[in-house]
Amino acid sequence: GAVSSQANLTGTWSLDLKGTLIRHIDLQIFQEGDFIMGSGSISLDKSTAPVTAAGSMAATSPSLFVCRADGKEAIRLSLSTSGTSLAGEYDSLSPDGSSASGTVTGSMSLSVVNGSPVSLGSLTTAGAWVGSAVAALEEQD
């Protein structure tokens, strides 16, 4: 269909969730057509937990589910985009039945070159490989 006319939101997302608790989510997002997925972390005070994300894109309104890897919480984000800004609302649910809701604000650092997404993972892998190769050369001296 018409998914090719949508903006590609592949890149790094930084989100602030404000409700009864104030939390921060950092995500590496990949988008293909209207399908969005990613991973990152959620922070509250000094504690951080890994998260995964999946959702879909409708016009300029991404909908995203962010789940803690330990299964302790799922967060539903209903967002809108304007340039590299994100805003919207969230609600969350935990296995013990507790729930929360509030507002979301954030920004995106997009990683699209000539309309094609850039693989974010290979950059750190290449850097780690170069770093280990340099370390191995230094050990030979």
Accessible surface in RSA format (square Angstrom, percent):
REM  Atomic radii and reference values for relative SASA: ProtOr
REM  Chains: A
REM  Algorithm: Lee & Richards
REM  Probe-radius: 1.40
REM  Slices: 20
REM RES _ NUM      All-atoms   Total-Side   Main-Chain    Non-polar    All polar
REM                ABS   REL    ABS   REL    ABS   REL    ABS   REL    ABS   REL
RES GLY A   1   116.83 144.1   0.00   N/A 116.83 144.1  47.13 129.3  69.70 156.1
RES ALA A   2    81.04  74.5  62.24  96.0  18.81  42.8  71.00 100.0  10.04  26.6
RES VAL A   3    61.31  40.3  56.32  51.0   4.99  12.0  56.93  49.5   4.38  11.9
RES SER A   4   108.94  92.1  72.78  97.1  36.16  83.3  57.63 122.7  51.31  71.9
RES SER A   5    99.46  84.0  59.97  80.0  39.49  91.0  53.68 114.3  45.79  64.1
RES GLN A   6    42.14  23.6  20.15  14.7  21.99  52.4  12.05  25.6  30.10  22.8
RES ALA A   7    61.10  56.2  44.50  68.7  16.60  37.8  55.86  78.7   5.24  13.9
RES ASN A   8    39.25  27.1  28.91  27.9  10.33  24.9  14.78  35.6  24.47  23.6
RES LEU A   9     4.51   2.5   4.51   3.2   0.00   0.0   4.51   3.2   0.00   0.0
RES THR A  10     1.36   1.0   1.36   1.4   0.00   0.0   1.36   1.8   0.00   0.0
RES GLY A  11     0.00   0.0   0.00   N/A   0.00   0.0   0.00   0.0   0.00   0.0
RES THR A  12    50.51  35.9  48.79  49.5   1.72   4.1  34.27  46.0  16.24  24.6
RES TRP A  13     0.00   0.0   0.00   0.0   0.00   0.0   0.00   0.0   0.00   0.0
RES SER A  14    37.93  32.0  35.96  48.0   1.96   4.5  20.32  43.3  17.60  24.7
RES LEU A  15     0.10   0.1   0.00   0.0   0.10   0.3   0.10   0.1   0.00   0.0
RES ASP A  16    53.00  37.1  52.73  52.5   0.28   0.7   3.66   8.6  49.34  49.2
RES LEU A  17     0.00   0.0   0.00   0.0   0.00   0.0   0.00   0.0   0.00   0.0
RES LYS A  18   100.17  48.9  95.80  58.8   4.36  10.4  57.09  51.4  43.08  45.9
RES GLY A  19    35.92  44.3   0.00   N/A  35.92  44.3  14.95  41.0  20.97  47.0
RES THR A  20   127.15  90.4  89.94  91.2  37.20  88.7  88.26 118.5  38.89  58.8
RES LEU A  21    89.00  49.6  85.62  61.3   3.38   8.5  88.49  62.1   0.51   1.4
RES ILE A  22   118.60  67.5 103.87  77.4  14.73  35.5 103.87  74.8  14.73  40.0
RES ARG A  23    16.01   6.7  13.66   7.0   2.35   5.6   6.33   8.6   9.68   5.9
RES HIS A  24    53.60  29.3  53.06  36.9   0.54   1.4  42.37  43.7  11.23  13.1
RES ILE A  25     0.00   0.0   0.00   0.0   0.00   0.0   0.00   0.0   0.00   0.0
RES ASP A  26    59.76  41.9  59.20  58.9   0.56   1.3  22.20  52.2  37.56  37.5
RES LEU A  27     2.04   1.1   0.00   0.0   2.04   5.1   1.47   1.0   0.58   1.6
RES GLN A  28    80.55  45.0  76.09  55.6   4.47  10.6  45.38  96.6  35.17  26.7
RES ILE A  29     1.44   0.8   0.00   0.0   1.44   3.5   0.97   0.7   0.47   1.3
RES PHE A  30    87.64  43.8  87.31  54.1   0.33   0.9  87.31  52.9   0.33   1.0
RES GLN A  31     3.24   1.8   2.99   2.2   0.25   0.6   0.05   0.1   3.19   2.4
RES GLU A  32   113.59  65.2 107.81  81.6   5.78  13.8  46.22  89.4  67.37  55.0
RES GLY A  33    32.85  40.5   0.00   N/A  32.85  40.5  21.83  59.9  11.02  24.7
RES ASP A  34    64.20  45.0  63.40  63.1   0.81   1.9   1.25   2.9  62.96  62.8
RES PHE A  35   118.61  59.3 117.04  72.5   1.57   4.1 117.68  71.3   0.93   2.7
RES ILE A  36     0.00   0.0   0.00   0.0   0.00   0.0   0.00   0.0   0.00   0.0
RES MET A  37    97.17  50.3  97.17  64.3   0.00   0.0  66.90  56.9  30.27  40.1
RES GLY A  38    10.07  12.4   0.00   N/A  10.07  12.4   6.56  18.0   3.52   7.9
RES SER A  39    57.39  48.5  56.42  75.3   0.97   2.2  24.06  51.2  33.33  46.7
RES GLY A  40    28.51  35.2   0.00   N/A  28.51  35.2  20.46  56.1   8.05  18.0
RES SER A  41    31.15  26.3  30.60  40.8   0.56   1.3  15.26  32.5  15.89  22.3
RES ILE A  42     9.29   5.3   8.10   6.0   1.19   2.9   8.10   5.8   1.19   3.2
RES SER A  43    31.32  26.5  29.24  39.0   2.08   4.8  17.15  36.5  14.17  19.9
RES LEU A  44    58.88  32.8  55.60  39.8   3.28   8.3  56.79  39.9   2.09   5.6
RES ASP A  45   137.71  96.5  95.58  95.1  42.13  99.6  37.28  87.7 100.43 100.2
RES LYS A  46   209.20 102.1 173.78 106.6  35.42  84.3 124.43 112.0  84.77  90.3
RES SER A  47    73.55  62.2  66.65  89.0   6.90  15.9  48.91 104.2  24.64  34.5
RES THR A  48    90.02  64.0  56.79  57.6  33.23  79.2  38.44  51.6  51.58  78.0
RES ALA A  49    13.41  12.3  12.16  18.8   1.24   2.8  13.08  18.4   0.32   0.9
RES PRO A  50    86.56  63.1  84.72  77.2   1.85   6.7  86.04  71.0   0.53   3.3
RES VAL A  51     3.48   2.3   0.48   0.4   3.00   7.2   0.67   0.6   2.81   7.6
RES THR A  52    76.87  54.7  76.21  77.3   0.67   1.6  57.05  76.6  19.83  30.0
RES ALA A  53     7.17   6.6   0.00   0.0   7.17  16.3   2.27   3.2   4.90  13.0
RES ALA A  54    46.42  42.7  44.69  69.0   1.73   3.9  44.89  63.2   1.53   4.1
RES GLY A  55    15.06  18.6   0.00   N/A  15.06  18.6  13.61  37.3   1.45   3.3
RES SER A  56    55.27  46.7  54.38  72.6   0.89   2.1  25.31  53.9  29.97  42.0
RES MET A  57     7.03   3.6   0.80   0.5   6.22  14.8   0.97   0.8   6.06   8.0
RES ALA A  58    66.83  61.4  60.81  93.8   6.02  13.7  65.25  91.9   1.57   4.2
RES ALA A  59    75.67  69.6  55.63  85.8  20.04  45.6  67.97  95.7   7.70  20.4
RES THR A  60    77.67  55.2  77.67  78.7   0.00   0.0  54.41  73.1  23.26  35.2
RES SER A  61    48.82  41.3  47.13  62.9   1.69   3.9  22.66  48.2  26.16  36.7
RES PRO A  62     0.40   0.3   0.00   0.0   0.40   1.5   0.00   0.0   0.40   2.5
RES SER A  63    51.42  43.5  51.07  68.2   0.35   0.8  24.02  51.1  27.41  38.4
RES LEU A  64     0.23   0.1   0.00   0.0   0.23   0.6   0.00   0.0   0.23   0.6
RES PHE A  65   102.54  51.3 100.97  62.5   1.57   4.1 100.97  61.2   1.57   4.5
RES VAL A  66     0.71   0.5   0.32   0.3   0.39   1.0   0.32   0.3   0.39   1.1
RES CYS A  67    50.00  37.8  49.91  55.7   0.10   0.2  17.53  44.4  32.48  35.0
RES ARG A  68    61.66  25.9  56.02  28.6   5.64  13.4   1.32   1.8  60.33  36.6
RES ALA A  69    72.70  66.8  32.88  50.7  39.82  90.6  42.20  59.4  30.50  80.8
RES ASP A  70    78.51  55.0  40.96  40.8  37.55  88.8  43.62 102.7  34.89  34.8
RES GLY A  71    47.71  58.8   0.00   N/A  47.71  58.8  35.10  96.3  12.61  28.2
RES LYS A  72   126.10  61.5 121.91  74.8   4.19  10.0  67.95  61.2  58.15  61.9
RES GLU A  73    23.47  13.5  18.67  14.1   4.80  11.4   8.28  16.0  15.19  12.4
RES ALA A  74    40.06  36.8  36.95  57.0   3.11   7.1  37.23  52.4   2.83   7.5
RES ILE A  75     1.97   1.1   1.85   1.4   0.11   0.3   1.97   1.4   0.00   0.0
RES ARG A  76   117.36  49.3 115.38  58.8   1.98   4.7  25.20  34.4  92.16  55.9
RES LEU A  77     0.06   0.0   0.00   0.0   0.06   0.2   0.00   0.0   0.06   0.2
RES SER A  78    63.32  53.5  57.91  77.3   5.42  12.5  33.98  72.4  29.35  41.1
RES LEU A  79     7.97   4.4   0.00   0.0   7.97  20.0   2.08   1.5   5.90  15.9
RES SER A  80    56.45  47.7  54.54  72.8   1.91   4.4  30.77  65.5  25.68  36.0
RES THR A  81    25.17  17.9   9.59   9.7  15.57  37.1   2.23   3.0  22.94  34.7
RES SER A  82    86.34  73.0  73.07  97.5  13.27  30.6  40.77  86.8  45.57  63.8
RES GLY A  83    68.88  84.9   0.00   N/A  68.88  84.9  43.95 120.6  24.93  55.8
RES THR A  84    74.38  52.9  70.56  71.5   3.82   9.1  39.65  53.3  34.73  52.5
RES SER A  85    59.80  50.5  59.05  78.8   0.75   1.7  22.63  48.2  37.17  52.1
RES LEU A  86     3.70   2.1   0.00   0.0   3.70   9.3   0.44   0.3   3.25   8.8
RES ALA A  87    47.15  43.3  46.80  72.2   0.35   0.8  46.88  66.0   0.26   0.7
RES GLY A  88    24.78  30.6   0.00   N/A  24.78  30.6  18.45  50.6   6.33  14.2
RES GLU A  89   118.63  68.1 117.61  89.0   1.02   2.4  30.07  58.2  88.56  72.3
RES TYR A  90     7.55   3.5   1.06   0.6   6.49  16.9   3.36   2.5   4.19   5.2
RES ASP A  91    48.38  33.9  46.95  46.7   1.43   3.4  22.38  52.7  26.00  25.9
RES SER A  92    10.17   8.6   3.71   4.9   6.47  14.9   3.18   6.8   6.99   9.8
RES LEU A  93   108.93  60.7 105.55  75.5   3.38   8.5 105.73  74.3   3.20   8.6
RES SER A  94    24.95  21.1  21.35  28.5   3.60   8.3   7.47  15.9  17.48  24.5
RES PRO A  95   111.94  81.6  68.59  62.5  43.34 157.6  82.28  67.9  29.66 184.3
RES ASP A  96   121.83  85.3  78.43  78.1  43.40 102.6  52.01 122.4  69.82  69.6
RES GLY A  97    54.99  67.8   0.00   N/A  54.99  67.8  31.90  87.5  23.10  51.7
RES SER A  98    60.58  51.2  49.65  66.3  10.93  25.2  47.77 101.7  12.81  17.9
RES SER A  99    86.71  73.3  54.45  72.7  32.26  74.3  21.60  46.0  65.12  91.2
RES ALA A 100    29.93  27.5  17.29  26.7  12.64  28.8  28.43  40.0   1.50   4.0
RES SER A 101    73.00  61.7  59.44  79.3  13.56  31.2  22.73  48.4  50.27  70.4
RES GLY A 102    20.56  25.4   0.00   N/A  20.56  25.4  16.81  46.1   3.75   8.4
RES THR A 103    73.46  52.2  73.22  74.2   0.23   0.6  60.79  81.6  12.67  19.1
RES VAL A 104     1.31   0.9   0.00   0.0   1.31   3.2   0.14   0.1   1.18   3.2
RES THR A 105    64.48  45.9  63.76  64.6   0.72   1.7  56.95  76.5   7.52  11.4
RES GLY A 106    20.31  25.0   0.00   N/A  20.31  25.0  11.25  30.9   9.06  20.3
RES SER A 107    56.63  47.8  55.93  74.6   0.70   1.6  30.43  64.8  26.20  36.7
RES MET A 108     8.74   4.5   0.08   0.0   8.66  20.6   1.20   1.0   7.53  10.0
RES SER A 109    73.72  62.3  65.99  88.1   7.73  17.8  34.73  74.0  38.99  54.6
RES LEU A 110    74.10  41.3  44.40  31.8  29.70  74.7  44.40  31.2  29.70  79.9
RES SER A 111    22.99  19.4  15.20  20.3   7.79  18.0  12.26  26.1  10.73  15.0
RES VAL A 112    50.56  33.3  22.47  20.3  28.09  67.7  22.47  19.5  28.09  76.2
RES VAL A 113    87.32  57.5  81.69  74.0   5.63  13.6  84.81  73.7   2.51   6.8
RES ASN A 114   148.23 102.2 105.10 101.6  43.14 103.9  39.61  95.3 108.62 105.0
RES GLY A 115    63.99  78.9   0.00   N/A  63.99  78.9  33.66  92.4  30.33  67.9
RES SER A 116    64.02  54.1  62.14  82.9   1.88   4.3  30.42  64.8  33.59  47.1
RES PRO A 117    46.29  33.7  26.47  24.1  19.83  72.1  26.47  21.9  19.83 123.2
RES VAL A 118    50.75  33.4  44.35  40.1   6.40  15.4  48.87  42.5   1.88   5.1
RES SER A 119    73.22  61.9  55.05  73.5  18.17  41.9  46.57  99.2  26.65  37.3
RES LEU A 120    46.46  25.9  36.67  26.2   9.78  24.6  36.72  25.8   9.73  26.2
RES GLY A 121    47.05  58.0   0.00   N/A  47.05  58.0  40.10 110.0   6.96  15.6
RES SER A 122    61.52  52.0  52.91  70.6   8.61  19.8  43.84  93.3  17.68  24.8
RES LEU A 123   112.49  62.6 101.80  72.8  10.69  26.9 103.27  72.5   9.22  24.8
RES THR A 124   103.30  73.5  92.95  94.2  10.35  24.7  84.21 113.1  19.09  28.9
RES THR A 125    92.50  65.8  86.84  88.0   5.66  13.5  67.93  91.2  24.57  37.1
RES ALA A 126    56.11  51.6  48.95  75.5   7.15  16.3  55.71  78.5   0.39   1.0
RES GLY A 127    42.96  53.0   0.00   N/A  42.96  53.0  33.59  92.2   9.37  21.0
RES ALA A 128    70.10  64.5  51.60  79.6  18.50  42.1  64.20  90.4   5.90  15.6
RES TRP A 129   173.65  69.7 168.75  81.7   4.90  11.5 143.53  76.5  30.12  48.9
RES VAL A 130    80.48  53.0  80.17  72.6   0.31   0.7  80.48  69.9   0.00   0.0
RES GLY A 131    39.75  49.0   0.00   N/A  39.75  49.0  33.52  92.0   6.23  13.9
RES SER A 132    67.07  56.7  55.45  74.0  11.62  26.8  47.62 101.4  19.45  27.3
RES ALA A 133    34.47  31.7  26.30  40.6   8.17  18.6  33.59  47.3   0.88   2.3
RES VAL A 134    71.21  46.9  71.21  64.5   0.00   0.0  71.21  61.9   0.00   0.0
RES ALA A 135    45.20  41.6  42.95  66.3   2.25   5.1  44.16  62.2   1.04   2.8
RES ALA A 136    48.46  44.6  44.50  68.7   3.96   9.0  46.63  65.7   1.83   4.8
RES LEU A 137   112.52  62.7 109.79  78.5   2.73   6.9 110.02  77.3   2.50   6.7
RES GLU A 138   114.24  65.6 101.32  76.7  12.91  30.7  39.00  75.4  75.23  61.4
RES GLU A 139   147.04  84.4 113.53  85.9  33.51  79.8  49.96  96.6  97.08  79.3
RES GLN A 140   143.00  80.0 106.05  77.5  36.94  88.0  43.40  92.4  99.60  75.5
RES ASP A 141   158.26 110.9  95.21  94.8  63.05 149.1  60.48 142.3  97.77  97.5
END  Absolute sums over single chains surface
CHAIN  1 A     8295.3       6453.9       1841.4       5178.9       3116.4
END  Absolute sums over all chains
TOTAL          8295.3       6453.9       1841.4       5178.9       3116.4
